[in-house]
Amino acid sequence: MTSSNDFKTGMNIELDGGVWKVIEFLHVKPGKGSAFVRTKLKNAQTGNTVERTFRAGESVTTANLEKTVEQYTYKDGEQLVFMNMETYEESRLNADQIGDGVKYLKEGMEVDILTWNDRVLGVELPTSVVLEVTQTDPGVKGDTATGGNKRATVETGAEIVVPLFISIGEKIKIDTRNGSYLGREK
């Protein structure tokens, strides 16, 4: 249990039978009446956001999330198979449980899997990954009218925007949070 006065951004709480992440919070002390805490919460299962007000000092249950390091091993039909690195047990997840990060998953990659009451809430990928460019148009020398960028497809099938000098076979670093190009890798 925690008090609404102790809310912090990123904190997970149990509310209405689900897990909610505190995105924003604001302590308000009006001139008349008692203080309250205005929050913006995001549902960990559905991704919906709501605004909710708590009385100052109101008790709220803290969500006990478990984070395990698992390695992506292979794709079996529509399911992605992960192996726990401590117990060597397999777990299977659907692509919708992973979200947009699925397009950056490469075999052998280690990820953090968040669970609550034996239910998978989400998968946290590393903030950046190194992938090989499998398809892109050649950059034309002197062609900077388009801003010096072009589209490229990487080995996982994700399509990103890269500078003109990137060619097929090069390894590039990609930010998994927004899919942006970070630089070349040797």
Backbone hydrogen bonds, N-H to C=O, Kabsch-Sander energy under -0.5 kcal/mol:
donor,donor_aa,acceptor,acceptor_aa,energy
2,T,60,V,-3.0
4,S,58,E,-1.9
6,D,3,S,-1.7
7,F,4,S,-1.0
10,G,22,V,-3.4
11,M,8,K,-1.9
13,I,20,W,-3.0
14,E,61,T,-2.8
15,L,18,G,-2.4
18,G,15,L,-1.4
20,W,13,I,-3.0
21,K,42,K,-3.0
22,V,11,M,-2.9
23,I,21,K,-0.7
23,I,40,K,-2.8
24,E,40,K,-1.4
26,L,38,R,-2.0
28,V,26,L,-0.5
28,V,36,F,-3.2
36,F,28,V,-2.4
37,V,54,F,-3.3
38,R,26,L,-2.8
38,R,36,F,-0.5
39,T,37,V,-0.5
39,T,52,R,-2.9
40,K,24,E,-2.4
41,L,50,V,-3.2
42,K,21,K,-2.4
43,N,48,N,-3.3
44,A,19,V,-2.7
47,G,43,N,-1.9
50,V,41,L,-2.5
52,R,39,T,-2.1
54,F,37,V,-2.8
56,A,35,A,-1.8
58,E,55,R,-2.0
60,V,2,T,-3.3
61,T,14,E,-0.5
63,A,12,N,-1.7
65,L,63,A,-1.1
66,E,115,T,-2.9
68,T,66,E,-0.5
68,T,113,I,-2.0
70,E,68,T,-0.6
70,E,111,V,-2.8
71,Q,83,M,-2.7
72,Y,109,M,-2.9
73,T,71,Q,-0.5
73,T,81,V,-2.7
74,Y,81,V,-1.0
76,D,79,Q,-3.1
77,G,75,K,-0.6
79,Q,76,D,-2.0
80,L,93,L,-3.3
81,V,74,Y,-3.0
82,F,91,S,-3.2
83,M,71,Q,-2.4
84,N,89,E,-3.0
85,M,69,V,-1.9
88,Y,84,N,-1.6
91,S,82,F,-2.6
93,L,80,L,-2.5
95,A,78,E,-0.7
97,Q,94,N,-1.1
98,I,94,N,-0.7
98,I,95,A,-0.8
99,G,95,A,-1.9
101,G,98,I,-0.7
102,V,99,G,-1.5
103,K,100,D,-1.4
104,Y,101,G,-2.0
105,L,102,V,-1.0
108,G,72,Y,-3.4
109,M,106,K,-2.2
111,V,70,E,-3.2
112,D,124,E,-2.4
113,I,68,T,-2.8
113,I,111,V,-0.5
114,L,112,D,-0.5
114,L,122,G,-2.6
115,T,66,E,-2.7
116,W,119,R,-2.5
119,R,116,W,-1.5
121,L,114,L,-3.0
122,G,114,L,-1.3
124,E,112,D,-3.4
125,L,123,V,-0.7
129,V,174,I,-2.2
131,L,129,V,-0.6
131,L,172,I,-2.4
133,V,170,E,-2.8
134,T,153,T,-2.7
135,Q,153,T,-1.8
137,D,151,R,-0.6
143,D,140,V,-2.1
144,T,142,G,-1.4
147,G,144,T,-1.5
150,K,162,V,-2.7
152,A,160,I,-2.6
153,T,135,Q,-3.2
154,V,158,A,-2.4
155,E,132,E,-1.9
157,G,154,V,-2.4
158,A,103,K,-0.6
160,I,152,A,-2.5
160,I,158,A,-0.5
162,V,150,K,-3.1
164,L,148,G,-1.6
166,I,163,P,-1.4
169,G,133,V,-2.8
170,E,167,S,-1.6
171,K,185,E,-0.6
172,I,131,L,-3.0
173,K,183,G,-3.4
174,I,129,V,-2.9
175,D,180,S,-2.6
176,T,127,T,-1.9
176,T,174,I,-0.6
177,R,127,T,-0.6
179,G,175,D,-2.1
180,S,175,D,-0.5
181,Y,161,V,-0.5
182,L,173,K,-3.1
183,G,173,K,-1.1
185,E,171,K,-2.7
